[in-house]
Amino acid sequence: MDYRSRKAAFSLISWLLTAALFSAFTIYTSQGYGLIGGSFIAGAFFMVSFLGRQSLFRRVDDALYRAAFSRGATKLLSQFT
């Protein structure tokens, strides 16, 4: 598996997990707070969960990039260009 495939796979998995977590949390919390309260809680959790996903994705992507371009011919080529 190359860098692009790993990045795409991790992106897909992280989006699916974040969406599932957001959906489950929203359904669970909306039951006791009504429409307005549930909307505010869902909005706040949306920001937290998806910004957290983006931050985690950037860190993992940096690690994947360093791992992919730190060995062999790709390291030599990346240093040359």
C-alpha positions in Angstrom: 0.0 0.0 0.0 1.5 3.3 -1.0 1.1 6.7 0.6 -1.9 7.8 -1.3 -3.8 4.6 -0.7 -3.1 4.8 3.1 -4.1 8.4 3.2 -7.3 7.7 1.4 -8.1 4.7 3.5 -7.5 6.6 6.8 -9.5 9.5 5.5 -12.5 7.3 4.7 -12.3 5.5 8.1 -11.9 8.7 10.0 -14.9 10.3 8.3 -17.1 7.2 8.9 -16.1 6.9 12.5 -16.7 10.6 13.1 -20.0 10.6 11.4 -21.1 7.5 13.4 -20.0 9.1 16.6 -21.7 12.4 15.8 -25.0 10.6 14.8 -25.0 8.4 17.9 -24.3 11.3 20.3 -26.9 13.5 18.6 -29.6 10.9 18.8 -28.7 10.2 22.4 -28.7 13.8 23.6 -31.6 15.1 21.6 -34.1 12.9 23.6 -34.0 15.0 26.7 -33.4 18.6 25.6 -36.0 19.3 23.0 -35.5 20.8 19.6 -33.6 24.0 20.5 -31.4 22.4 23.3 -30.6 19.4 21.1 -29.7 21.7 18.2 -27.3 23.7 20.3 -25.7 20.5 21.7 -25.5 19.0 18.3 -23.9 22.1 16.8 -21.3 22.3 19.6 -20.5 18.6 19.3 -20.3 18.9 15.5 -17.6 21.5 15.8 -15.7 19.6 18.4 -15.9 16.2 16.6 -15.1 17.3 13.1 -12.3 19.8 14.2 -10.9 16.9 16.3 -11.1 14.6 13.3 -9.3 17.2 11.1 -6.5 17.7 13.7 -6.0 13.9 14.1 -6.1 13.4 10.3 -3.3 16.1 9.9 -1.1 14.4 12.5 -1.6 11.0 11.0 -1.1 12.3 7.5 2.2 13.9 8.5 3.4 10.6 10.0 2.3 8.7 6.9 4.1 11.2 4.7 7.3 11.1 6.7 7.2 7.3 6.7 6.6 7.1 3.0 9.3 9.5 2.0 12.0 8.7 4.5 13.5 5.6 2.9 15.0 4.3 -0.3 14.7 5.9 -3.7 11.8 8.1 -2.6 14.0 9.7 0.0 16.7 10.4 -2.6 14.2 11.8 -5.1 12.5 14.0 -2.5 15.9 15.4 -1.4 16.8 16.1 -5.1 13.6 18.0 -6.0 
